[in-house]
Amino acid sequence: MTVIDHAPLGGASASAPTLVRLSGDIDIFTTARLRQRLLNCLAYSSGLLVLDLSQVTFCGAGGLGVMIGLQGRAKAQGITLALTGVAPRMARLLRVTGLDHRFPVMA
């Protein structure tokens, strides 16, 4: 798992959505580091935090747990967590776990 970058969409405005591009496997070996990095990104977000999953090759239960936990923290801060770049395999995982109704998915 690698956090490629996190940057405001559309410029450096503090109110712009924040995009976080993830890549690689999100598994038992990477979830702790991912959780910490995403919480750090959340500290710089306002309004909308978007996780780009287009380069994620695998996501296990721990990865889903990280996203659920992040969503809870984001919501408590008035921030919406959304997903983009959801590949068919990831979309199926979200669907069979019922999480497809929990996370907004952007095209």
Secondary structure, DSSP 8 states (H G I E B T S, - for coil): -EEEEEEETTSS-TTS-EEEEEEEEESTTTHHHHHHHHHHHHHT--SEEEEEEEEEEEE-HHHHHHHHHHHHHHHHTT-EEEEE---HHHHHHHHHHTGGGTS-EE-
